Amino acid sequence: MAETDTPENATVTGPYITGNKYIWIIGAIILLVVGWFGIQAIFGASENFKLSLVDAPKEVAAGAVATFTWRIDGSAATIHHTSVHIGTTSQLGEFGREIKPEDTKYTELVRDFASGDYNIPLQFVGNISMANPGKYFFRVHANIKDKNYWTDEYSFDVIVPDNKVTLMDAPKEVTANQVFTLTWRIDGPPATIHHTSIHYGTDSNPGTLGKEVKPEDTKYTDLVKDFAKGDYNIPLQFVGNTKIATAGTHYFRAHAIINDQNYWTDEMILEVKAAPDTKAKSKTVTPSPELSPEVSPSPSE
């Protein structure tokens, strides 16, 4: 069979044209996708904000101030809200940019920077007081360009601290029958007490004295009387004075009755020295002999 030549001006149709058309369309789509992600990468990198917790308490007393420190890093911007959001219910997992504080179970927040104009990058320090004891969960949050940025979830405990009696200052050695001073302090939740003192004696009461141990259950026979009866609002520091007549080794503890319970410090030792003998020794005084002036006779004229 003879070959048929294709004229130069003949129109080519069929699969060749169709294939090229699809290649061009696919290529255009790929270029658009690559271009889009390239633009996103360029502009996204310039707005790569980072929110981080710098410092937070692990434990805080009920009613005391809890301090939180956090940072926002990234490109320069002005924000109008950042805070620590706190609640009693844990919410694990990662929070997306669409999750607002009101979408969470966090019911409290640090209000220092909750509303205002703040130029980031910046470090923030905020405070809050938690009245109720328990375990609390929290995250740091910032609204940046209408997007929500969150840290991971952390926790801290709010506790009711126990009262504590502390001996602040006491001598280790004194002289019998001379007045000396003792200083002690009571810390903890506010309360009104009616007795606190230093109890002492010549017999030791070693070990830890529990809250059920009253002064009359011990071997201490004497006490500093300054604050043994009265109305005293704690926390408070006390300064009492006393003197001990008997020389020797004495043992003592600071003590307070708070809400019908006995609080004691550890036992301390006090050495009491005998007072020096102040009686003057009598001395025999020998009178000096009286000397009569010797008169020389006048020379005769």
Long-range contacts (C-beta under 8 A, 24 or more apart in sequence): 46-75, 47-74, 47-75, 47-77, 47-145, 48-74, 48-75, 49-73, 49-74, 49-75, 49-77, 49-120, 49-142, 49-144, 49-149, 50-74, 51-82, 51-140, 51-141, 51-142, 51-149, 51-150, 51-151, 52-140, 52-151, 53-140, 53-151, 53-154, 54-123, 56-84, 56-138, 56-154, 56-156, 57-156, 58-156, 58-157, 59-156, 59-157, 59-158, 59-159, 60-130, 60-156, 60-157, 60-158, 60-159, 61-158, 61-159, 61-160, 61-161, 62-130, 62-131, 62-132, 62-133, 62-158, 62-159, 62-160, 62-161, 63-129, 63-130, 63-131, 64-129, 65-127, 65-128, 65-129, 66-127, 66-128, 66-129, 66-130, 66-156, 66-158, 67-125, 67-126, 67-127, 68-110, 68-125, 68-126, 68-127, 68-128, 68-138, 68-140, 69-123, 69-124, 69-125, 70-123, 70-124, 70-140, 70-151, 71-121, 71-122, 71-123, 71-124, 72-120, 72-121, 72-122, 72-124, 72-142, 72-144, 72-149, 73-120, 73-121, 74-120, 74-121, 74-144, 76-119, 76-120, 76-121, 77-119, 77-120, 77-144, 77-145, 78-117, 78-118, 78-119, 78-120, 79-117, 79-118, 79-120, 79-142, 79-143, 79-144, 80-115, 80-116, 80-117, 80-118, 80-143, 81-113, 81-114, 81-115, 81-141, 81-142, 81-143, 82-113, 82-114, 82-118, 82-124, 82-140, 82-141, 82-142, 82-143, 83-109, 83-110, 83-111, 83-112, 83-113, 83-114, 83-126, 83-140, 83-141, 84-109, 84-110, 84-126, 84-128, 84-138, 84-139, 84-140, 84-141, 85-109, 85-138, 85-139, 85-140, 85-141, 86-110, 86-128, 86-130, 86-136, 86-137, 86-138, 87-136, 87-137, 87-138, 88-134, 88-135, 88-136, 88-137, 89-137, 90-137, 90-153, 90-155, 91-137, 91-153, 92-153, 94-150, 94-152, 95-139, 95-148, 95-150, 96-148, 97-147, 97-148, 97-149, 98-148, 99-148, 99-150, 100-148, 101-141, 101-148, 106-137, 106-138, 106-139, 120-144, 130-158, 132-158, 133-158, 133-159, 133-160, 134-158, 160-189, 161-188, 161-189, 162-188, 163-187, 163-188, 163-189, 163-191, 163-234, 163-256, 163-258, 163-263, 164-188, 164-263, 165-196, 165-254, 165-255, 165-256, 165-263, 165-264, 165-265, 166-254, 166-265, 167-253, 167-254, 167-265, 167-266, 167-268, 168-237, 170-198, 170-252, 170-268, 170-270, 171-270, 172-269, 172-270, 172-271, 173-270, 173-271, 173-272, 173-273, 174-243, 174-244, 174-270, 174-271, 174-272, 174-273, 175-272, 175-273, 175-274, 175-275, 176-243, 176-244, 176-245, 176-246, 176-247, 176-272, 176-273, 176-274, 176-275, 177-243, 177-244, 177-245, 177-275, 178-243, 178-275, 179-241, 179-242, 179-243, 180-241, 180-242, 180-243, 181-239, 181-240, 181-241, 182-224, 182-239, 182-240, 182-241, 182-242, 182-252, 182-254, 183-237, 183-238, 183-239, 183-240, 184-237, 184-238, 184-240, 184-254, 184-265, 185-235, 185-236, 185-237, 185-238, 186-234, 186-235, 186-236, 186-237, 186-238, 186-256, 186-258, 186-263, 187-234, 187-235, 188-234, 188-235, 188-258, 190-233, 190-234, 190-235, 191-233, 191-234, 191-258, 191-259, 192-231, 192-232, 192-233, 192-234, 193-231, 193-232, 193-234, 193-256, 193-257, 193-258, 194-229, 194-230, 194-231, 194-232, 194-257, 195-227, 195-228, 195-229, 195-256, 195-257, 196-227, 196-228, 196-232, 196-238, 196-254, 196-255, 196-256, 196-257, 197-223, 197-224, 197-225, 197-226, 197-227, 197-228, 197-240, 197-254, 197-255, 198-223, 198-224, 198-240, 198-242, 198-252, 198-253, 198-254, 198-255, 199-223, 199-252, 199-253, 199-255, 200-244, 200-250, 200-251, 200-252, 200-253, 200-270, 201-250, 201-251, 201-252, 202-246, 202-248, 202-249, 202-250, 202-251, 203-251, 204-251, 204-267, 205-251, 205-253, 205-267, 206-267, 208-264, 208-266, 209-253, 209-262, 209-264, 210-262, 211-261, 211-262, 211-263, 212-261, 212-262, 213-262, 213-264, 214-262, 215-255, 215-262, 220-251, 220-252, 220-253, 234-258, 244-270, 244-272, 246-272, 247-272, 247-273, 247-274, 247-275, 248-272
